[in-house]
Amino acid sequence: MTPRPELPRFGRVERYVHWAVGILVIVCIITAAILYIGSLAVLVGHRPIVEFVHVWSGFLLPVPLLAGAVSRGYRRDMTRLNRFVDDDWSGCVPKLVVSER
């Protein structure tokens, strides 16, 4: 059996942006759970540090997207993905019929 060639879907910058946003979101979810669930908060302790990490990971969420926007490949990928027109959504959204009286 011959190995199939790899299909390159995303470039290096797109992967870095994806992983950075994913890690920040996971950090936000984990720290939110620690802050919200009392038994986890007692287990972890150091609530001010957890709160600090939670807030700053939320503030940092746009940074990978903005950093990726500097890359030509990332902008090209976003342009390729932004290809929807109004007709693409016409079958998904029911039209409202307003009766005239």
N, C-alpha and C positions, 0 to 999 in steps of 0.2 A: 504494500500500500504506500503510495507516494504522499508525502506531506503536502498539504494545501498551503499556498502562500497566505500570509496574513493580510487581512483587509484593514487598512488604516482608516479608522473612523474619525479619530480626533488627534490633533497634534499635541505636542508636549505642553504648550501653554494652556490649552483647554483642559488637559488632565490636571495640571497644577491648580487651576481655578476651581475645578470640580472638587478635588480633594480638600483644598483649603476651606471652601464653603461647607463641605460635608463635615469636616472636623469641627469647625466652629458651631455648626448646628448641633452636633452630638454633645459638645461641651455645654451648650445652652440647655439642652434637654436634661442632661445628667445633673447639672447644678440646680436647675429648676426643681427637679425631683428631690434633691437634697434639701432645698429651701422649703419646699411645700410639705414634705412628709416628715413629721416630727421624729419618728424613730430613726430615720436616716440622718437627720440633723444631729441627733444625739450621738449616733455612731461615728459620724465624721468629725463633728465638732468644728471649731474655728469658723463660725458662721460669717464673720466679717470678710474673711478671705474668700469663702465660697461666693458670697454676694459680689465681691469685687471682680472675681473671675467671670461670674455670670454676666454682670453689666458690661464689662469690657469685651467679652466675646460677642455680645450682641452688637455693641458699637462697631466692632471690627468686621462684621459681616459684609458690608459693601466694599471693603478694601480689596479683596481678591478680584472682584468684578471690575473695579476701577483699574487695578494693576493689569488685568488681562486686556483691558480696552486699549492699552498702549501697543499691544501686539497686533501686527497686521493680520496674522492668521486667525486670531480670535475675532477681530472685527469682520473678517470675511465670513467666518462661520456664523456669526450673529446675523449678518446680512442674508446668508443662505437660509437660515431658520425663519426669518421674518418675511415669509412669502405668502401669507394668508390674505385673501381678499374677502369682501363682503359675501360673495357667492359661496364661499367655503362654509359659512355659518348658517346659510339660509335653511338647510335641512334640519339643523339641530335646534333652532329656536322657533317655537310655534308663533305664528303671526297672530296678533291681536286684531279681532274684527270689531270695529266700533260702528254700531248702528247709528245712522243719522235720523234724528227725529225732528 
